[in-house]
Amino acid sequence: MRDALGAVQSALVLGGGSDIARATVRRLLTDGGSRLGTVVLAARHAESRLDALAGELRAIRPGLVVELVEFDADDVESHAALFDEVAARHGDIDLVLVAFGVLGDPAVTREQTGEALAVLHTNVLGSASVLMLAAQLLAGQGHGDIVWLSSVAGQRVRRSNFPYGASKAGGDGFAEGLADHLHGTGVHVMVVRPGFVRTKMTAGLPDQPMTTTPDAVADAIVHGLRTRADTVWVPPALRWVFAGLKLLPRPVWRRIDR
Ligand SMILES: NC(=O)c1ccc[n+]([C@@H]2O[C@H](COP(=O)([O-])OP(=O)(O)OC[C@H]3O[C@@H](n4cnc5c(N)ncnc54)[C@H](OP(=O)(O)O)[C@@H]3O)[C@@H](O)[C@H]2O)c1
C-alpha cells in the first residue's frame, strides 16, 4: 500500500526490459521520498536477460527486493497465474506498470496479415488481458495505480504504420474506458502518450519533431502518479499538437503522412 505520503512501495512491471520501464523504475527509486521496497520485473527470458538490471536497481537501493518472472504478453492464458503468484508472494501491489509493446516493421506489417495481427495481438489483446487482471487485483486490495504506455500514434493513425497506430488507438480506448469504469473505487488508471522516444524500439529510426528520452517519460510518469493524472503526454505540448492534427481533413492528413 502507498505510504502515508502517497509513495509507491511495491511495483509489478510487465515488459520489465523496456527502456521506458527501466527508466521509470530507476526514477521511482531515486525520487525524493521514495519508499519503493519491492519490484517484480516480468519479461520474456527474464532470468537470463534482466539480471543486470536487477543488480543495478539493488545498487541504487540496497535491500530492494527484485523478483524476475517469466512473462509473455502474447500468452494470455498464462496471465492469471502470474498475477495470482505475484499477489501470493508479495501481498499488496501499489503499481502495475504495463510497458511492453511492439512496433513491427511497417514495410512488412502494412502488407502481411499475420504480421499486422501479431502487432494487434501483443499491443491490444495482451494489454487488455493484463489491464483486466491488474484491475481485479487492485480492486480486491481496494487501492493501486495502473500505468499503461500508449502513444500519440494512436491519436491519429498514420497510413505509414497503421497496424501499430491502430493497436495503440485500441489499447488507449480500452485503458481509458477501464479508468472511467474504476473511477471512485480507489484504483487509478493513467494513460501515458509519449511521442517519439529514443529506445530499443526506435533504434536506427530518424528523430521526429519533439523527440524525447526514456528519462523524460519516466519523470512524467512519476509526476503523473504523484498528481493522479488521468493522461500524461510527453512532451506535454503534444496534447495541443494532436488536438490540431485530429481536426485536419483526411486528404490533408494523407499528404502530410507520406
Ligand atoms: N519508443 C517510442 O518512441 C515509444 C513512443 C510511444 C509509446 N511507446 C510505447 O512504450 C512502451 C515501451 O516501449 P519502449 O520504447 O521502452 O521500447 P522497448 O525498450 O523496445 O521495450 C518494449 C518491450 O516490450 C517487450 N515485449 C514485446 N513483446 C512482448 C511480449 N510478447 N511479451 C513480453 N514482452 C514483450 C520487449 O521485450 P523483448 O526484449 O522480450 O522483446 C521490450 O522489453 C511500448 O508500449 C511502446 O509502444 C514507445
The ligand as a Tripos MOL2 file, in Angstrom:
@<TRIPOS>MOLECULE
LIG
   48    52     1     0     0
SMALL
NO_CHARGES

@<TRIPOS>ATOM
      1 N1          9.8850    4.3460  -28.1600 N.am      1 LIG1
      2 C1          8.8960    5.1270  -28.5770 C.2       1 LIG1
      3 O1          9.0760    6.0280  -29.4470 O.2       1 LIG1
      4 C2          7.5230    4.9840  -27.9680 C.ar      1 LIG1
      5 C3          6.6140    6.0300  -28.1820 C.ar      1 LIG1
      6 C4          5.3380    5.9290  -27.6370 C.ar      1 LIG1
      7 C5          4.9950    4.7920  -26.9410 C.ar      1 LIG1
      8 N2          5.8910    3.7840  -26.7590 N.ar      1 LIG1
      9 C6          5.4360    2.6010  -26.0440 C.3       1 LIG1
     10 O2          6.1740    2.4900  -24.8500 O.3       1 LIG1
     11 C7          6.2240    1.1040  -24.4530 C.3       1 LIG1
     12 C8          7.6590    0.7650  -24.1000 C.3       1 LIG1
     13 O3          8.4410    0.8180  -25.2860 O.3       1 LIG1
     14 P1          9.9850    1.2220  -25.2790 P.3       1 LIG1
     15 O4         10.1100    2.4410  -26.0950 O.co2     1 LIG1
     16 O5         10.5240    1.1920  -23.8930 O.co2     1 LIG1
     17 O6         10.5960    0.0640  -26.1730 O.3       1 LIG1
     18 P2         11.4860   -1.2170  -25.7940 P.3       1 LIG1
     19 O7         12.6550   -0.8240  -24.9920 O.co2     1 LIG1
     20 O8         11.6970   -1.9010  -27.0940 O.co2     1 LIG1
     21 O9         10.5050   -2.0550  -24.8740 O.3       1 LIG1
     22 C9          9.4570   -2.8220  -25.3760 C.3       1 LIG1
     23 C10         9.4170   -4.0510  -24.5200 C.3       1 LIG1
     24 O10         8.2460   -4.8250  -24.8630 O.3       1 LIG1
     25 C11         8.6210   -6.1540  -24.6790 C.3       1 LIG1
     26 N3          7.7370   -7.0700  -25.3880 N.ar      1 LIG1
     27 C12         7.3820   -7.0550  -26.6930 C.ar      1 LIG1
     28 N4          6.5660   -8.0800  -26.9600 N.ar      1 LIG1
     29 C13         6.4290   -8.7690  -25.8020 C.ar      1 LIG1
     30 C14         5.7330   -9.9300  -25.4260 C.ar      1 LIG1
     31 N5          5.0030  -10.6420  -26.3200 N.pl3     1 LIG1
     32 N6          5.8020  -10.3600  -24.1550 N.ar      1 LIG1
     33 C15         6.5320   -9.6710  -23.2360 C.ar      1 LIG1
     34 N7          7.2240   -8.5600  -23.5230 N.ar      1 LIG1
     35 C16         7.1660   -8.1220  -24.7970 C.ar      1 LIG1
     36 C17        10.0240   -6.2550  -25.2380 C.3       1 LIG1
     37 O11        10.6240   -7.3960  -24.7090 O.3       1 LIG1
     38 P3         11.6800   -8.2640  -25.5350 P.3       1 LIG1
     39 O12        13.0000   -7.6340  -25.2170 O.co2     1 LIG1
     40 O13        11.4900   -9.6420  -24.9890 O.co2     1 LIG1
     41 O14        11.3340   -8.1510  -26.9890 O.co2     1 LIG1
     42 C18        10.6340   -4.9540  -24.7180 C.3       1 LIG1
     43 O15        11.2820   -5.1440  -23.4870 O.3       1 LIG1
     44 C19         5.6210    0.3160  -25.6110 C.3       1 LIG1
     45 O16         4.2800    0.0090  -25.3460 O.3       1 LIG1
     46 C20         5.6830    1.2940  -26.7770 C.3       1 LIG1
     47 O17         4.6890    1.0260  -27.7430 O.3       1 LIG1
     48 C21         7.1560    3.8620  -27.2500 C.ar      1 LIG1
@<TRIPOS>BOND
     1     1     2 1
     2     2     3 2
     3     2     4 1
     4     4     5 ar
     5     4    48 ar
     6     5     6 ar
     7     6     7 ar
     8     7     8 ar
     9     8     9 1
    10     8    48 ar
    11     9    10 1
    12     9    46 1
    13    10    11 1
    14    11    12 1
    15    11    44 1
    16    12    13 1
    17    13    14 1
    18    14    15 2
    19    14    16 1
    20    14    17 1
    21    17    18 1
    22    18    19 2
    23    18    20 1
    24    18    21 1
    25    21    22 1
    26    22    23 1
    27    23    24 1
    28    23    42 1
    29    24    25 1
    30    25    26 1
    31    25    36 1
    32    26    27 ar
    33    26    35 ar
    34    27    28 ar
    35    28    29 ar
    36    29    30 ar
    37    29    35 ar
    38    30    31 1
    39    30    32 ar
    40    32    33 ar
    41    33    34 ar
    42    34    35 ar
    43    36    37 1
    44    36    42 1
    45    37    38 1
    46    38    39 2
    47    38    40 1
    48    38    41 1
    49    42    43 1
    50    44    45 1
    51    44    46 1
    52    46    47 1
@<TRIPOS>SUBSTRUCTURE
     1 LIG1         1 GROUP 0 **** ****
